Amino acid sequence: MTIRPFSPNDGQDLYEYLADPKVITFEPYEVYTKEEAVKEAARRAADESFWAVCLKTENKLIGNLYFKQQEPKEYRTWEIGFVFNRNYHNAGYATESAKRIMQYGFEKFNAHRITASCDPKNTPCCRLLERLHMRREGQFLHKAFFRTDSQGNPLWHDVYEYGILFGEWTLFKNT
């Protein structure tokens, strides 16, 4: 597996998983068309917050990481997120790539803290964050909504917030 910046040529591989309703269930967007995925790959190629996770041998995009510094910058806090092609779930790719990007954040950017959010119903994401030794720091009830019902009413969801400090990461980075 390799982690690299997105390429405008990643549209087809991106489409393979952003067009899957089960993959995007907890994401703030709807299923992508092929044309939308091609445009999104080009947009992500220009956005330093998105990283492509690829199979090393064939350079096939199998998922992506989101890693962005939060405001205020002097707090040195970064947020991590991830979405992976369902065909590559349960193979360790998300865990390994998230560990690598966290290491990059702590060592290259001198991050003080890395955070993540997820819907409590997304138990695979919760388990992954806990495998990364992130602490569940809180639960927010009805914090956000990505979709509405047929009358336009928000479909609120709860959010778990996770975090890990640099000092904690140094204790766990080799596990």
N, C-alpha and C positions, 0 to 999 in steps of 0.2 A: 504494500500500500504506500502511496505517496500523497502528500498534501501540497497543493500548488495553487497559485492564483487561478481564477476562472479564465477561460478562453471563450471568445465569441463562438468558437466551433463546438462548444459543449451543449448546444441546444437540444440535440436528439437525446443524449443521455439524460439531461435534466428533465426533458419531457417524460421519459420513462417512469420517473417517480413522482413528478409533480402532477401528472395526469391520473394518479392512483388515488381514489377517494379515501382509502384506508390510510394512506401515508399522510395525507394533508388534514386528517380529521381535527387535529389540535392546532392547526396553523391558521394565521389570520387572513388567508386567501382561499379562493375557490380552486377547483381543478383547472389546470392550465390546458389550453389548446397547444398544438404543436407550434403554431406561429407565436403565441405568447411565450412559450418556453425558449424559442430562438431569441426573441427580444430580451427576455430576462437573462439569458446567458451573456448577451452582449452588455447589458446593464451591470451585471455582476463582475464582468471583466474589468470594468472601470471603478468598481467599489472595493476598496481595501478591506472591508468588513467581512467579505465572503471568501471562503476557501473551498476549493474543490478537493474531494477525497477520491482518489483514483486507484484502480488496480495497477500495480507497478508494471506488470508484463505487457498489458495492452493499453495502458493509459485510459482505461474506461472509467468515466465518472460514475461513482456508485452512491455518492452522497455529498453533503456539504456541511461546512461549519460556518457559524456566524460568530465573529469575535470582534467586539467593538468597545473602545474606551467610552466610559460614561462621564457625564458632567457632574460636578466640576472636575476638571482634569487633575487638579492638585490632590484629589483623593485617590488617584491611581487605581481606580476600580474599572474592571473590564467585565463585560457580559458575554457569556457563551451560549450558543444554541446549536442545534444540529437537526438535519433531516436526511434520512437514508432510504435508498431504494429497498423495497420490501424483500426483493430477491437476495439481499445481502445482510438481512437481519440475523442476529444470533451467531455471528461469525467473529465478533470482537472488533470489527472495524470502527464502530462508533466509539467504543471505549478507548482503543489505542489512539485514534486520531484526536479525540478530546484531550487525552493525557498530553499528547505532543503539543497541541496548541496552548494548553495551560502552561506547560514548561516554557514555551516560547514567550508567553506573556509575563511570567514571573522572572525569567532570566534576561530576556532582551529588553522588555519595556519596564522592568522594575515594578511590576504590578504589586500593589498592597493587598488587593482583594479581587477575587473573581466570583461573579454571581451568575445564577441561572434561575429561570422561572419555568414552571410547568403546571398544567392542569392536573389536579389530584387523580382524575380518572385515567390519566396517561401513566399507568403503572410501569410500563417498560422504561419510560423516561425517568421516573422517580428512582427506579432501581439503578439505572445507569449513573445518575448523579450521585447516588449513595456509594456506588462502586468507586467513583472518583474521589471519595472521602469528603464530599461536600455535605455540609450540615443543613438540615431543614431548619431555617431560621424563623419561618412564620407561615401562616395560612391567612390569606385574604379572601373573605367571602364576597362573592359577586363583584370581583374587582374589574372585570373586563367583559366585553362581548365582541365577537367577530362576525356574528350572523344575527339575523332577525327572523321572526316568525312571519307568517303570511300577512299579518296586519301591520308589520313594521316594528313590532315590539322587540326590544333587545333580548337575546338569549344569553343571559349573564352566566359566567362560569367563575368558579373559585380558582385561586392560584396559590401554589406552594412556591415560596422563595427559598433558594439555596445559596450558600456561600462557603468560600474557603479563603483563609488568610494565607499570606506567604509563609508564615511560621508553621502553620499546619501542613501546608503542601510539602515543606522540606522534610517533615516527619514521614510522609506517605509516598513521596514521589517514586520510590523504587519498589512499591508493592503492586 
